[in-house]
Amino acid sequence: MTRTAHHRRYLMCRPEHFTVSYTINPWMEPANPTDTAKAVSQWQVLHDLYLELGHEVELIDPVEGLPDMVYTANGGFLIDGVAYGPKFRFRERQGESGPFIDWFRTHGFDTREPVEVNEGEGDFLLVGDTILAGTGFRSTDDSHRELREIFGREVVSLTLTDPRFYHLDTAIAVLDPVEGVEKGGPAHATIAYLPSAFDDASQRILAERYPDAIHVSDEDGAVFGLNSSSDGYNVIISPRAKGFERQLRERGYHPITVDLSELLLGGGGIKCCTLELRS
């Protein structure tokens, strides 16, 4: 199958204040030293790659004392110029909400402040016209209702059960910009996912909706292989997700590896650092 790259517009945040000084997920160990300069250097490679691929990148200013702002995917969810702001579960990240909401307003988005706890595109993924919405560790079930009311789209709730995969974007990668069947051709996979990250009911939903999806191994999931970014052809992934890289090539995608090992110390990867701005 011929894959096509689609133009993207992203929001990123330079990790100038990145460190691991608290623990809110299993990846974070404050006792392990972090190298902020290395984090910035690795992040810059991802930033520059997006530009080389023809995508647009906007920047939000980092705020001292908010080391996790680099994970911009958690800062909101945007479709058709409407921005649903974040409301973080943990106190350590709650200060990020204001800067993200202010950025959306300043840049002309129809900005909606949340009532319910949600962590943006970390737990909400757009697949065709459907929003896959994660819960279990961060975003609440009620945020899925709020999401449905704001965007008027189908919202499919999925429950995460493995604390290593605490956001939906650590367990599912959206590979294609649209869902469905190509004219005159077969149905194609739109997602890749790690089945064991979900409860039984969610596994059944995913298997029924995406029978041609790529099933990723726990080995590749455990190195944040699914926390990747795709434009429909180019898929940016962790260099350690060797099996996933082979699976992508077999399906006609073009995997490109970027090492964000320093930012993984905070529990984030490629997708975590990338918020799509759909205007």
N, C-alpha and C positions, 0 to 999 in steps of 0.2 A: 504494500500500500504506500502511496505517495503522501508524505506528511508535509504540512505547510506551516511555516513560521508566521505568527501573527504579532503585530505591533502591540507593545505593552507600555504602560506608564506606571512607575513604581515610586513609593515613598521609602526612603532609607534614612538612617541616623548614624553618623560616624561615632564609633565607640570610644570617644575620647576619655570617658570616665569609667570605662568597663573595669570591673573587678568582681570578685565573688566574696562578699562580706556577710552573707546570710544564706540560709538553706530553705528553699520553698519547693524544690523538686529533687529527685534522687541523684541528679547529676551534679548538684552543687555541693562542693566540699570546701568551706572557707579555709581549712588548713592547707589546702593545696595552693601553691603560689600561682598567680596569674600575671601575664605579661601584657600590659595595656598596649604597648607599642606594637607587639606582635599581632594583637587583636585588630588594631587599626590597619596594619599592613595586609592581613588576610582579607579583611572586609573590603579594602580598596581594590583588591583583585576582582571580587564579585561585582562591585560598583562599576569598575571599568569594563568588565565583560558585558554587562548589560548595555552599555553605550556602544561597544563594538558590534553587538548584535542588532543595533538599530533601535533599541528601546529608549524611552525617556526616563530619567531619574530625577525626582525632586528630593530635597533634603529638609529634614526638620532639625532644628538646633538641639544638640545634646544639652542636658541640664545636669549640673553637678549634683551629686547625691542620688541620682536616678540611673544607676549603672545598667539597668535592663532596658533602657529606651532604645538601644540598638535593635531590639527585637520588635521592629515596627509592625509586624503582622498582628501583634496583639493590640495595636492601637486603634483599631476600628474595622468596619466592614462597609464597603462602598459599592453601590450599583447605581447606574444612571444618574450620577451627580448627587445622590443622597448618601450622606455619611452617618452611620450609626456608631456613636462614640462608645468607648470602653468604660467598664466599671470593674476594676480589678478586685479579685478575691482577697489577695494578701495585702496587708498594710504596707509592706515594703515597696509595692508597686503602685499604690493608689495615687501617688503624686504625679504619675504619668498621664492620668486622664485629662487634666486641664490643658497641658501643652498640646496634646493631640487634638482635642476638640477645638481649641483656639486656632490651630493650624488649618483645620478643615474649614472653619468659618472664614478665616482670612483669605483662603484660596478659592472662595466662591461655591463651596459645597452646601447643599441644603442639609444642615447638620441637626441631628436628633440626639439629645442627651438621654442616656439610658436610665431606666428605673431599676432594671434587673442586672445582676452580676453577669458580665460577659467579657471575654477576652478576644473580641474581634475575630479577625481572619485566622487566628490561632485555632479557633473552634468552629468557624463557619467557612465552608468551601462552596463556591459556585460551580455547579456542573450542569451545563446547558441552562435550562430555566429553573432548575431545582437547587435549593440550598441544603447541603448536608450540614447538620449541626451536631456538634459533640457536647457531651456532658459526662459527668462522673467525677471530675477532679476540679475543674475551674468554672466554666460557664454553667449556669443553672438551667433546669428545664423551663423555667418561666421566661428566660431570655429567648427561648425558641418561639414562644408565643409572641413576645414583643417583636421579634424579627419578622414573623409572619404578618403582623399588623402593619409594620412600617413599609415592608417591600411588597406585600401582596403576592408573594410567590409560595410555591410548595416548599415546606420545610420538613425534612426527614430527620428525625432524632436518632442519634446513635450513641450508645453508652460505652465508654472506655473503661477497662477494668485493670489494666496494668499500669502502675504508677510511673513506670519509665516513659510511657506514652501518654502524658497528662493533657496534651492538646491534640485535637483532631489532625492537625497538620504534621504531627510526628508519625501518624499511622496511616494516612491516606495522602497520595499525591495525585493531583488533577493533571492529567497529561494532555488532554485535548480541549480546545476552547468551546466546542459544542458537543452536544449529546445526540445520539441517534444513529441513523443509517444513512450512509452516503448514497446519493442517487445512482442506481444501477449497481451498487456494490454491497458488500456484507456489512453487518454491524461491526463497529470497531470499539476497542477498549478506550474508555475515557479516564479511567483511574487505575492506580496501583494501590494495593493496601496490604496490611499485615493482619490476617484474620484473627490471630491469637490476641490481638490488642483489644478485642471487642467481646461483649457478652454474646450469648448464643442467639438471642433475638436479633441483634444488630448484624451478626454474621449472616443470618438468613436473609435479612433485608438486602445486604450488599450482594450476596450471591444471586438473588432473584433479579435485582435491578441491573447488575453489571456482570453478566455471565462470562464476558470475555476479558474481564479485568486481569491485570497482572497480580499474582499472589507473590508477595515478597517474603523471603525467609526471615526468621527471627535474627539470624546472624547479620543480615543487611539492615534490618530495622533497628538493631541495637547500636548501630553506628550512625543513626539518623539518616539512613539512606532515603527514606521516604520524605524527609523534610527538604524537598527539592522544589525547583522552579522550572516550569515548562512554558514555552510559547507555542506549543503545538508540534514543534519539530525538535528544537534544541531543548534538552532537559539537563539542567545543572544539578549535579549530585555530588555527594561525598566521594572522594577517591577510594574510600575503604569499602564501599558498597559494590564489590566486584560482581556478585551474582546479579544484582539489579541492573548493573551496567550491561551485562550480556543480554538480559531479558529485554531491555530497551532496544538494543541494536537489532535483536531478532524481530521486533515489532515495527521496525522502520524509523525509530527515533534516532536522534543524534545526541548521545550523552556527552556532556562536558564536565570534567571534574574540577571542583574548587575546594581547597582545604580550609575549613573554618574550625580547626581543632581547638584553637584557643577559646572561641566563643561557645564551643560545645561544653566547656567547663561550667558555663552558666546554664546549660540545658537548652541551647539554641543552635540552629543550623541555618542553611541557606534560605529556606522559606521563612523562618522566624525573622530574618533580617529584611524581608521583602513584603511590603503591603501594596496590593494592586489598587490603583486609583482609577476606577471605572466611571468616566464622566459622560 
